[in-house]
């Protein structure tokens, strides 16, 4: 079996990386000013992420796979 021509750890192929991005944007909107506010914002925003958000990321995998293959492993719109 030969090696794949693109990285197997591509963020485009890892839905949790995109979920972290959602969390990061939501926390940044809160503009925490200290570590306690940051911790609270992360906890609050993590708990507010709807299950549909995760489901949508997982359901997008076939499109992500096609995009990575089409771009020969280079960065995609995802």
N, C-alpha and C positions, 0 to 999 in steps of 0.2 A: 504494500500500500504506500503510495507516494504522499508527500506532505501537501497540504492545501496551500494554494498560492496567496492566501490572505491570513491575517492573524486570527487564531481561534478565539482570542479574548477580545475581539472587536466590541467596543461599546454599542455599536449599532445592533449587535446580536444579543445584548444583555438588557432586558427590560428594566431591571432594577436600577441601572445607571440613569435611565430616563425618569424613573420615579424619584431618585435622589435630586434630579434637576427640578422637578415639580416642587419638592420640599424646599430646596434652596431658594427658589424664586418667592415662595410664600413667606419664608422666614425673612428674606431680605426686605420684603414689603413692610414688615413689622418694625424694621430699623432698631433692633435691640442695641442698647447702649452699654451693657455690661454682661458678664458671663451668666448671671442669674436670669436676666431677661432673655438671653440667647437660649439657655436651656429650656426655659418655659415656652418660648416661641417654637422651638423644635418639637417639644412634646405636644403642644396644642395643635400645631399644623399637621404633625404626623397622624394624630388621632382624627383629624378632620378630613383626611384623604378618603374619598369614597371608594368602595370596592370596584365600582365601574371604571375608575381611573386605571387600576391595575389590570382589570379585565381587558380594557381597550389596548393597553400596552402589549399584553400577551397575544391578543387577537391580531395585532399588527405584524407579528413575526413573519408570516409568509411574505408580506410586502418588503419587510426589512431584509430577509434572505435574498429575495430577487434583486433588491437594490445593491446589496453588497456584491453579489455575483456579477451584476451588470457593470459595476464600477471596478471589477477585478480587485476587490478588497480595499479600494480607496474610500475616503470619507463619503458618506451619503447625506441626503437631506435630513435623515433621522439623527 
